[in-house]
Amino acid sequence: MRKVGVIAGVLLVVAGLAVVVTAVIGGVQGFVGALTPVAQWSSPGSHRAQLPAGDWVVFQAAAQGAPTRTLIAWDDVTVTGPGGRVTTACGYCGTSETLTLGRDHYVGIIRFTAEEPGTYTFTSESGSADLVVAPPALQTVGGVFASLGWIALGVLLIAVGSVLLLVVLVLHLTRKKAPPSGPPPASWPPPSGSPV
């Protein structure tokens, strides 16, 4: 029974450590990747980039707090993917999405969904602006929270495994020693010789 407890405790601790390490690495890579644009170009012009499937935003470099009239028109930016023209939506109509990379501040121009991985072409024929493509901020925050959930699960596994190992250790140290089997030890023979 003791061996089963030790094995289960060690397996839980190792599994917990693996989950924590994987979640931390994945979370950091996802967060850093979300802050690194996958495409960058100047308008007017076009740019091609490989995108995985998912939600994306085209951002324009702009001064912080700049009014939307200083941005290029959202319907002047087109996206073409492996399946043809991609449906886009206004990025600054209603609520705006912003991105800060170092000292540069960006405002979302359009949102779109890449239905399949592949090469996407971004084209803008108007204005003079620096544009980047990156995942939306909410997706980045969601990824961070998912990583935190996995980290919590890993810590829980480590805690349960550690408690199990501690219980096994305490039981091992406090168990009563069984009396030795066999005949009781012989008594000492009386001393030989004359008494003094």
For each residue, the residues with C-beta under 8 A, 3 or more apart:
1: 4 5
2: 5 6 168 171 172
3: 6 7
4: 1 7 8
5: 1 2 8 9 164 165 167 168
6: 2 3 9 10 165 168
7: 3 4 10 11
8: 4 5 11 12 161 164
9: 5 6 12 13 161 162 164 165 168
10: 6 7 13 14 161 165
11: 7 8 14 15 161
12: 8 9 15 16 157 158 160 161 164
13: 9 10 16 17 157 158 161 162 165
14: 10 11 17 18 161
15: 11 12 18 19 154 157 161
16: 12 13 19 20 153 154 155 156 157 158 159 160 161
17: 13 14 20 21 154 158
18: 14 15 21 22 154
19: 15 16 22 23 150 151 153 154 157
20: 16 17 23 24 150 151 154 155 158
21: 17 18 24 25 154
22: 18 19 25 26 150
23: 19 20 26 27 147 148 150 151 154
24: 20 21 27 28 147 151
25: 21 22 28 29
26: 22 23 29 30 147 150
27: 23 24 30 31 143 144 146 147 148 150 151
28: 24 25 31 32
29: 25 26 32 33
30: 26 27 33 34 140 143 144 147
31: 27 28 34 35 140 143 144
32: 28 29 35 36
33: 29 30 36 135
34: 30 31 134 135 137 139 140 143
35: 31 32 99 101 134 140
36: 32 33 134
37: 40 59 101 132 133 134
38: 49 50 51 133 134
39: 47 48 49 122 132 133
40: 37 47 130 131 132 133
41: 45 46 47 122 130 131
42: 45 128 129 130 131
43: 60 72 77 124 125 126 127 128 129 130 131
44: 124 125 126 127 128
45: 41 42 123 124
46: 41 121 122 123 124
47: 39 40 41 121 122 131
48: 39 119 120 121 122
49: 38 39 119 120 122 133
50: 38 117 118 119 120
51: 38 54 56 81 114 117 118 119 120 133
52: 114 117
53: 114 115 116 117
54: 51 113 114 135 139
55: 111 112 113 114 135 136 139
56: 51 111 112 113 114 133 134 135 136
57: 91 97 99 108 109 110 111 112 133 134 135 136
58: 77 79 91 108 109 110 112 122 131 132 133
59: 37 91 97 98 99 106 107 108 109 131 132 133 134
60: 43 71 72 106 107 109 129 130 131
61: 104 105 106 129 130 131 132
62: 66 70 71 105 106 107 129
63: 66 70 105
64: 105
65:
66: 62 63 70 71 107
67: 70
68: 71 92 96 107
69:
70: 62 63 66 67
71: 60 62 66 68 74 92 107 109 129
72: 43 60 76 77 109 124 126 127 129
73: 76 126 127
74: 71 77 88 89 90 91 92 93 109 110
75: 88 90
76: 72 73 124 125 126 127
77: 43 58 72 74 88 109 110 122 123 124 131
78: 85 88 122 123 124
79: 58 85 86 88 110 112 120 121 122 123
80: 84 85 86 120 121 123
81: 51 84 85 86 114 115 116 118 119 120 121
82: 116 118 119 120
83: 86 115 116
84: 80 81
85: 78 79 80 81
86: 79 80 81 83 112 113 114 115 120
87: 112 113
88: 74 75 77 78 79 110 111 112
89: 74 93 110 111 112
90: 74 75 93 94 110 111
91: 57 58 59 74 96 97 107 108 109 110 111
92: 68 71 74 96 97 107 108 109
93: 74 89 90
94: 90
95:
96: 68 91 92 107 108
97: 57 59 91 92 107 108 111 136 137
98: 59 105 106 107 108 137
99: 35 57 59 105 106 108 132 134 137
100: 104 105 106
101: 35 37 104 106 132
102:
103:
104: 61 100 101
105: 61 62 63 64 98 99 100
106: 59 60 61 62 98 99 100 101 132
107: 59 60 62 66 68 71 91 92 96 97 98
108: 57 58 59 91 92 96 97 98 99 111 136
109: 57 58 59 60 71 72 74 77 91 92 131
110: 57 58 74 77 79 88 89 90 91
111: 55 56 57 88 89 90 91 97 108 136
112: 55 56 57 58 79 86 87 88 89
113: 54 55 56 86 87
114: 51 52 53 54 55 56 81 86 117 118 120
115: 53 81 83 86
116: 53 81 82 83
117: 50 51 52 53 114
118: 50 51 81 82 114
119: 48 49 50 51 81 82
120: 48 49 50 51 79 80 81 82 86 114
121: 46 47 48 79 80 81
122: 39 41 46 47 48 49 58 77 78 79 131 133
123: 45 46 77 78 79 80
124: 43 44 45 46 72 76 77 78 127 129 131
125: 43 44 76
126: 43 44 72 73 76
127: 43 44 72 73 76 124
128: 42 43 44
129: 42 43 60 61 62 71 72 124
130: 40 41 42 43 60 61
131: 40 41 42 43 47 58 59 60 61 77 109 122 124
132: 37 39 40 58 59 61 99 101 106
133: 37 38 39 40 49 51 56 57 58 59 122
134: 34 35 36 37 38 56 57 59 99
135: 33 34 54 55 56 57 139 140
136: 55 56 57 97 108 111 139 140
137: 34 97 98 99 140 141
138: 141 142
139: 34 54 55 135 136 142 143
140: 30 31 34 35 135 136 137 143 144
141: 137 138 144 145
142: 138 139 145 146
143: 27 30 31 34 139 140 146 147
144: 27 30 31 140 141 147 148
145: 141 142 148 149
146: 27 142 143 149 150
147: 23 24 26 27 30 143 144 150 151
148: 23 27 144 145 151 152
149: 145 146 152 153
150: 19 20 22 23 26 27 146 147 153 154
151: 19 20 23 24 27 147 148 154 155
152: 148 149 155 156
153: 16 19 149 150 156 157
154: 15 16 17 18 19 20 21 23 150 151 157 158
155: 16 20 151 152 158 159
156: 16 152 153 159 160
157: 12 13 15 16 19 153 154 160 161
158: 12 13 16 17 20 154 155 161 162
159: 16 155 156 162 163
160: 12 16 156 157 163 164
161: 8 9 10 11 12 13 14 15 16 157 158 164 165
162: 9 13 158 159 165 166
163: 159 160 166 167
164: 5 8 9 12 160 161 167 168
165: 5 6 9 10 13 161 162 168 169
166: 162 163 169 170
167: 5 163 164 170 171
168: 2 5 6 9 164 165 171 172
169: 165 166 172 173
170: 166 167 173 174
171: 2 167 168 174 175
172: 2 168 169 175
173: 169 170
174: 170 171
175: 171 172
176:
177:
178: 181
179:
180:
181: 178
182:
183:
184:
185:
186:
187:
188:
189: 192
190:
191:
192: 189
193:
194:
195:
196:
